[in-house]
Amino acid sequence: MTLKIRGTFTVMVTAFDTEGRLDLDAQSRFTDWQVGQGIHGLIPLGSTGEFLSLSFSERKALTDCVINTVDGRVPVIIGAGAESTEEVIKNLEMAEESGADGTMIIPPFYSTPTRAELIKHFERISHKASKPIMLYNNPATSNVDLTPDIVAELSHLQHVDFIKESTMDVTRVRDILELSEGRMNVFGGIMGYESILSGACGWVAVGSNIMPREFSLLFSCAEGDKKLDEARKVYKNILPIVRLVSGHRYVSATKAALIEIGQPVGLPRSPRLPLPSNEFGMLQDALEQSGLLKKL
């Protein structure tokens, strides 16, 4: 059975123990909770998963843990980003051999490649893929902007079927869909709700680490103008969490919130620091406004 890559996908945190080591037991528990809460799909080893702080062997162990725990219940797309083309291909092949349903790939984030270099980079990667590739556009962190015209050109490559569009410009959803002439499917990143209303087929969300059921419900309501009044109510409820995990707090606040709601996955790995104590008031307010503390 081919799983549908559509809906709200959690870009997952990575679980570490008190010594900063990979905690696969906690990762498995968290993965199973996400699926049980109704999430539509999972993406380990994205930015929120601290992928740059993990070795290849840790990436492999985490990939196997999530895929085995999910056991085919929802799609699993593995973050395969790296600076060199060869390393991306190595990550992609590992993910596909482990049973991933696809990979998510951010452009090289240090070399600031030219347009020609970007096209060649993804062309080489696509030739090695047998599963869907989700481009990941986040110019704030990668120093590379996959503008709609570049995305349209990349959409001609085999298996390059999706993009996570993580700028604040929601009109890019419209432009990517138009310029790619149906070849590219768009997932919202930062502007998830607004992207869905503009035609995106899903949302790769950070906040769904904390509220998987509600973030999934938002997509189900907003997709295709089904229940927009209800979607607005859901969005208003989750908006404090969306704001909480925005900016520099996307890892630290997410992990702190998970501890508060009884789903601990440890603290960030160095050089990231835990959420500062002076921001815990804001954390408590966001959890209370979204009704999470009342549910415990």
GIHU-V161520 format. One record per residue. PSI is psi in whole degrees, 0 to 359 (NA if undefined). Layout:
# GIHU-V161520
psi=PSI
psi=PSI
This chain:
# GIHU-V161520
psi=132
psi=121
psi=144
psi=124
psi=90
psi=143
psi=202
psi=122
psi=128
psi=124
psi=102
psi=145
psi=158
psi=131
psi=131
psi=152
psi=187
psi=343
psi=4
psi=12
psi=155
psi=130
psi=92
psi=332
psi=314
psi=322
psi=319
psi=317
psi=316
psi=318
psi=314
psi=324
psi=317
psi=312
psi=317
psi=333
psi=355
psi=18
psi=147
psi=340
psi=166
psi=142
psi=93
psi=161
psi=32
psi=193
psi=317
psi=336
psi=6
psi=41
psi=330
psi=348
psi=7
psi=144
psi=168
psi=319
psi=324
psi=321
psi=317
psi=315
psi=318
psi=317
psi=310
psi=321
psi=310
psi=314
psi=316
psi=322
psi=318
psi=318
psi=43
psi=5
psi=325
psi=161
psi=145
psi=119
psi=127
psi=130
psi=125
psi=17
psi=147
psi=170
psi=322
psi=148
psi=318
psi=321
psi=322
psi=315
psi=319
psi=316
psi=319
psi=313
psi=321
psi=314
psi=314
psi=321
psi=331
psi=352
psi=16
psi=153
psi=356
psi=181
psi=153
psi=129
psi=118
psi=149
psi=163
psi=133
psi=6
psi=320
psi=352
psi=67
psi=153
psi=172
psi=314
psi=320
psi=322
psi=314
psi=315
psi=320
psi=306
psi=333
psi=313
psi=318
psi=316
psi=329
psi=340
psi=353
psi=150
psi=356
psi=166
psi=144
psi=132
psi=113
psi=152
psi=106
psi=109
psi=76
psi=338
psi=332
psi=332
psi=348
psi=14
psi=133
psi=113
psi=86
psi=160
psi=325
psi=324
psi=317
psi=319
psi=320
psi=319
psi=335
psi=347
psi=344
psi=144
psi=138
psi=354
psi=87
psi=345
psi=159
psi=137
psi=111
psi=106
psi=47
psi=175
psi=0
psi=95
psi=343
psi=345
psi=330
psi=310
psi=313
psi=320
psi=314
psi=320
psi=311
psi=329
psi=354
psi=43
psi=357
psi=337
psi=133
psi=134
psi=133
psi=134
psi=154
psi=269
psi=313
psi=64
psi=304
psi=313
psi=326
psi=320
psi=317
psi=339
psi=4
psi=2
psi=148
psi=5
psi=182
psi=120
psi=106
psi=144
psi=315
psi=340
psi=350
psi=325
psi=323
psi=65
psi=320
psi=314
psi=320
psi=325
psi=321
psi=322
psi=313
psi=315
psi=326
psi=319
psi=334
psi=127
psi=26
psi=39
psi=304
psi=69
psi=326
psi=316
psi=321
psi=319
psi=321
psi=318
psi=317
psi=318
psi=324
psi=321
psi=349
psi=322
psi=327
psi=319
psi=314
psi=323
psi=317
psi=15
psi=164
psi=217
psi=348
psi=7
psi=330
psi=308
psi=316
psi=324
psi=313
psi=323
psi=319
psi=321
psi=325
psi=317
psi=326
psi=8
psi=23
psi=60
psi=137
psi=22
psi=191
psi=167
psi=156
psi=141
psi=139
psi=357
psi=147
psi=157
psi=166
psi=129
psi=148
psi=329
psi=356
psi=3
psi=333
psi=317
psi=320
psi=312
psi=318
psi=316
psi=318
psi=320
psi=318
psi=329
psi=1
psi=11
psi=320
psi=329
psi=339
psi=345
psi=NA
